[in-house]
Amino acid sequence: MTAGPTLPDVRNLLAAAPPHHTVDLPGLGPLKVRDSGDRDDGRPALLLLHGWTVSADLNWCTAYGSLSERCRVVAWDHRGHGARGLRSGRATGIDDLADDAAAVAAALGIDRAVAVGYSMGGAVAQALWRRHPSLVDGIVLCATAAAFGVTAADRRDFRAIARGIGPARLLEAAGMDAAAWRVARWAGDRRAGRATGMTDPALDRWAWDEIRAGVLSRVLAAGEDLGRFDATGWLGGVDIPHAVVACTRDDIVDPSRQEALAAAMPATAVHVIDTDHAACLARPDLFVPALLDAVGDVTRS
């Protein structure tokens, strides 16, 4: 297998990533957003929506440069996620994250955009199209599904996530955020193992630092709501250009659900990569070309 990037590789990628700008979201406050363009940028705008627990940089660092050569790239940490995600706002559900995306676009003067979502970000992209159809020109859905709490095992896992919210809040109120994350990591490691696909221990430590910079109770609340998300009843109505990047060895979002997602929408362009859920960071040699092709399918339509 081709070795993934090292931490120095990622540092170099982030040094050349779109710069951060602070935007003010009405009722929510300031948010740091990466933006490669400006209000006069005539290229297609991409709203990059990252996955659950991670940050925008962790999810998209390997793709920032290539995407920015073709499009205006906008990325930020979801509520409660990463070091820069909003800490305001009472709820952290999928619809709330979709509304945040619409607010970011409005703050940047973006009237039309392509929503690009990875894992949970794919659910956010679907919700963004449904809630703000006048904004969304196209959608690219990566390593994601139309529903997540499908099987009995799924529902058990999401109930476990929900049960963690209260204890996490108590630990955070006591100033014990680090302890809360240690417990969460222990529980996650026991259930899912540590098969991240990354070959550089330093990069793995950096990834964990990006994750635990978030507010655990807010991250768990987003995960709980992800278990309730179900677009199967309305996804067939997608009437804008769309594409799917599917991972054949995904150990988080079953490949059959990624296939079902693609089949649920009419005439979906599907780009299949033979790797697991960590493709965005561990296998950029496979993920980034597929993502570029998918974005090209949508922006050329």
N, C-alpha and C positions, 0 to 999 in steps of 0.2 A: 504494500500500500504506500502511496506517496505520503511522505511526511508532511504534517501540517505546518503552519507558521510558528515561529518562535516568538518570544516576548519582544526581542529587538525588532523583528519584522513588524509586529503590531504597533510598536511605538513609532516606527517610521511611517506606517500607514496613517496613524492618527495625527502625526505632525503635518501631514499633507491633506487632512480631512477638511471638509467645509468648516469655516470659522463659526464660533458661537456668537449669537446675537441674543439680546434679552428683549422679549416681547411681553407686553402686559395683556393678560387675558381678563376681560371684564368679570368681576365677581370672584376671580380666582387668584389674581396677583401676577407677579413676574415669573417668567419661565425662560430658561436658557435653551435656545434652539440652534441647531446647526443648519446653516443655509448657504448654499453655494452660489446663489443668484441675487437678484434685486428686483424691484418692482418693474423694471423695464426689460427683464429677462424674457425673451420671446420663446425660449425652449420649453418643452413640456415640464411641468412641475410634478415631482414625485414626493408623496408623503410616505416616509418609511416608518412602519409601525412594528415595533419589536415584540418579541415573545415574552411569555410569562417569566417572572423573577429576574430577568436579565436587564441590561441597559441598552440604549441605542448603540453605543459604541461597541459593546460586546457582540451585539447581533450583526451590525452592519459595517464594522471597520474594514473588512476585507473587500467590500463592494463600493465604499464611498468614492474612491478615485475613478474607477471605471464608469460608474453611473454618472458622476459629475462631468465627465467628458461629453456626455450626450444630453443630459437633462439638468434641470434645476433640482437639486437634492435638498430636502428638508427632513430633519430627524430630531427627535427629542426623547427624553425618558418619560414613560407613562407615569401617571399619578402614583406616588409612593415608591416608584422604582428608581434604582440607581441613585447617584448623588444629586441629580438635578431635577428629578421628577417633582411635580407639584406636591406640596404638603397640605395645601388647603383643599376645600371641598369635602363634603361629608361622605360621599359615596365613592366607591372605586369599582363600579361595574363596567361591563363591556360597553353599554350605551353611554356611560359617562366618558369613557376613553374616546369613543367615537365623537362625542360632542366636543371634547378637548381638541381633537384633530381639526374639526371644523373651525373652532375658535382660533387655532394657530394659523390656519390658512387665511382667515379673515384679517388677522393682525398683520400678516405679511402681504396683504393685498392680492392674494391668489384667489381667482374666481373659479378656476377649473383645475383639477389635478387628478393624477393617477394614484390610487391608494395601493401601496405595496406592503403586504402583511406577512409576517412569519409566525407560524404557530398561533399563539393567542392573538398576535397582531393580525392574523388572517381573519379571526372572528371580528376584530375591531374594524377591519376594512369592509367586511360584509355589512356590519351594522352601520358604518358610515354611509355606504351606498343607500341603504334603506332609509336612514334618517335624514340624510342631506343629499338627495339625488341630484340637485342642481349643481353641486360642487364636483361630483365624481365623474370624470371622463372615462375612466377605466379602472380595472382592478387586476392585480397580480397577487396570487395566493400561493404561499410557499409552505410546505411541510405542515399543512393545516387541514381542517375538516369543517363540515357544516354543522356538526354536533359533537360534543365531547363526553357528556354523561350518558353514554348509550347502554353499556352492559352493567350487570350487577357489580362487577369488579370496579368499573369506572365510578359508579355511584358510591361505593364504599370508600374509594380514595378521596372523592370530593367531600364526603362527610368528614373524613379525617382532617382534611384541610380546614373545613369550617370549624371543627372543634378546637383547632389551634389558635383561632383569632382571639378569643377571650384571654387565654394565658399570655399570648404575645402582647396584648394591650397592657396587662398587669406588669409584665417585665419592663416594657417601655416606660410606663408611668413611674417605675422605680429607678429609671436610669440604667436599666440592665439590658440595653439593646443587643450588646455583643453576646450575652448569655442566651438571649432569645434565638439569635441566629445560630449559635452552636447547637442548641437543641434541635432546631429545624434541620440543620445539616445532618446531624446524627440520624434523625428520623428518615430523612430523604435517602441517605446512604444505605440504610438498612432495607428500605423498600425497593430502591431502584439501582443500587450499586453506584460505582464511580466510573462507569464506562463512558467518559466524555469524548473519546477519540483523539484527545490532544496528547502529543508526544513530548511536550516541553513542560516540566513541572513548574517552572516559573510562570509560564502562560496560564497554567491551571490555577495558580495562586492569584494571579491578576484577575482572572475571570471570577474567582470567588470574592475578591475584594469588590469588584463591580456589583456583584449580587448583594452582598451584605451591606452595601452603602444605602440600600433601600430601607423602607420602614416595613418590617415584617408583617405587622397586622394589616397594613394596606395591601401588601403583596398577596397575603392569604385571602383577603376579601375579594381581590380580583380573580384569584383562582377559584374561589367558591362560586362566583358568578359565571365563570367560564363553564363550570359544570352544568349550569342551567341554560347556557346558550344553545339555541337550536334554530338553524336557518333552513331546515329541510322543507318547511312549508311554503317558503317564499323565494328561495334561491333560484328556482326555475324561471323567475321573472326577470332575471338580469338581462338588460337590454343594451348594455354598453360593452365595448371590447374587454375581453378578459382572458387570462391565461393562468395556468397552474404549473408550479414546479413541485414535483412529487419525488419523495425519497423512498427507494424500494426496500431499504433495510431500517426504516424508522422504528425505533423502540419506544417512542412516546406517542406519536400519532400513527396508528396502524396504517400501513400502506393501503389496505382495502378501503379505509375511510377517505384517504386522499383520492383514490380512484372514484369513489362514490361522489365526492365533491365535484370532480371534473365532469362526471356524467350528469350531475344535477343541473348543470348550466348548458344552454344550447351552444353547440359548435365551439367547444373549449379547445384552445391550443394547450397541449400538455407537453411538458419537458421533464423527462424522467432521468434521475441521477441515481446511481447505484451506491448509496451511502446512507448514513443514519441521521438522526435528528440534529446532531451537532454540525451538520454540513457547513453552515454559514461561517463557522470559525475553524473547524478541524479540516474541512476539505474545500477550501476556496477554489482549488483547481477544477473541481466539478461544479460547485455551486455558482460561482460568479458568471461563467459563460452561459449557464442555463438561465440565470436571472436576466442577463443582458438580452438573451434571445426572447425571453418572455416579455420584458419591457418593450423590446422592439416590436413584437407582435401587436401589443396594445397601442403603442404610440403611433404606429404606421396605419392603423385601421381607420 
